[in-house]
Amino acid sequence: MGLNMGKPHEQLEAWKTAMQLARSVYQLTACFPIEERFCLAQQMRRAAVSIPSNIAEGAGRNGNKEFLNFLGIAWGSLAELDTQLQLAVMLNFVSPDHVAFDLADHAGKLLTGLHKKLLTTEY
């Protein structure tokens, strides 16, 4: 898919929120201790990037069944990131009121809504 081709995933609120979450996680982990650069910070970044990536890949597939499969992977990555965010709080790397927590919650709600919509629509 070229840069000028249609990108249906970019119209999805779940993808937009997941992109904001990924940006937030990158900004957050940039402030982690240097010894965490290739440990927790890297894992958090990979999980965060996986969420919008899987939404986009699913939206680009043929039909709702495949899209639902990729949404499941995105959900798994979101759960992984949630655990890592909680660990970062326990380690005093981040405050529990950081915007990433709200974005993660919102992304989860949007993924749930998108999942329900795909289950009830034919494609």
Buried (B, 14 or more C-beta within 10 A) or exposed (E): EEEEEEBEBEEBEBBBBBBBBBBBBBEBBEEBEEEBEEEBBEBBBBBBBBBBBBBBBBBBEEEBEBBBBBBBBBBBBBEBBBEBBEBBBEEEBBEEEBEBBEBBBBBBEBBEEBBEEBEEEEE
